[in-house]
């Protein structure tokens, strides 16, 4: 799948060095409250607790996992925004094709990341590694969508 890159060679928390790290979404200009709201909804952890846990991404495995999840949420929100902008700029006939391509890409991303992290399944690092893989692939997809032509497949 064009734009999907593997994750096995990527460091699992490359976006999060030690200490307080800025989420990937800050560089993208995403509204941090939207990222936190979405992360809270997905994790079912109140935003006030998330802020504390995200304060030091290297403190505990839970903090590392939540930071990786935050980065995935931010990347997915950015991808959604890019997709919506692209959909608005294309002829209606292309929108259904774009939607089918996105659904297929997401399914393939999830399958590949699941395969690449299979040996870690059941371990405490697994959720972090899975989120990191999906984030890497999603960031690559963002670049592809930005470069996409009038209809999927065109440049």
N, C-alpha and C positions, 0 to 999 in steps of 0.2 A: 504494500500500500504506500503510495507516494506520500511522503511527509511523515511516515511513522518510523521512528528510529528506535533501536533497541536500547535497553537500559543496563544490561549486564556489565558493561564496561564503565558505567557512570558511577561516581561515588554516591552513596545513598542519600546523603544530606548535603550535597554540594551547595545548595542555595542557602544553607544555614550553617555558617561556621560556628564558632563558639560564642557564647554570650548573647546579648540581645541583637538579633538580626532583623533587618527590615524585610517584610514579606515581599515576595516577587512582584506582587501587584502594585507596590508603590511606584516602581519604575514604569509600570504600564499606565499609571494614572487612575487606577480603579479606586472607587470609593471604599475606604477601609471598613466603614460601617456595614456596607453591603456584604463584604467578604466575611466579616465577623457574624453577621446575621445568618448568612448561609451556612457557615461552619457550625454555628450553634444549632441550627435546625438539623443538620446532618448528624452531628455528634450527640445531640440532646443534652449538651452541657451549656448552662447559662453563660451568656456573653461575659458577665463579670468574672466568672471562674476561668473562662478561656483566657481572658487578658492576663490573669496571674500566671496560668500555665504556660502561656506563650512568651512570658517575660524573659525566660532564659531557655533557649531551645536545646541547650546541651545539659541541662540539669538532671533530667530523668528520661527514661525511655518513653514515658507517657508524653512528656514535653516535646521530645524529638518527633514522636509520631504525630502529635497535634500540629507541630510546625510544618511537617511534610503534608499533612492534610490541608492546612491553610494555604500552602503553596499550590496544591492541586485545585482547591476551590477558586483561588485567584486566577489561575490559568484557564480553568473552565469558564469562568465568568468573562474573561477577556475573549476567549474563543467565541462564546455566545454573542458578544457584542460585535466582533468582527464578522461573524456569519450573518447577523441581522443587517449590518450595514451593507454587506455584499448582496444579500437577498433583495434589499430595497433598490439596489442599483441595476438589477438584471431584469430581463423580460420575464413575465409571469411563467412562461413555458419552462424556464430553466429552474424555477424555485423547487418544484417537486423533485427534479433530478438532484439538485443540491442537497435536499433533505435526505434522500435515499443514500447519497454518497456519504453524508455525515453519519447516519445511523450505521452504515457498513463500516466506516472508519472506526467509530467508537467501539463497536463490537470486536473488531480486529485488534485495536489497541488493548482492550481489556483481556482478550485471549492471549496475546503475546506477553503482556506484563504478568499475567497469571503463570504462564509457562516459565518465564525468566526468573520468577521468584519462588517457584514450586519447591525447591530444596529448603527454603526457609519457612515454609508453611507450618504453622503450629508454634513457631518461635515468637518471642516478644518483639523482634525487629520486623516481622513479616508485614504488618500494616504500613509501617514507615517505608519499607522497600517498595511495596506495591504502589503506594501514593507517589513516591519519587519517580518510579518508572512511568506512571501515567502522566505526571507533570512534564517530564522530559518529552514524551510523545506529543502531549497537548501543545507545548510551546513550539514544537516543530510544525504542528498542524496550523497554528496561528500564522506562522510565516507563509505557509502554503496558501491559506485562505486569502491573505493580504495580496499575494501575487497572482491569484486566480483570475482568469479572464471572464468574459461575459457569461459563459456557461461552463459547468464543470468540464474539465479536459482541455479547455482553451487557455491560452496564455497571452 
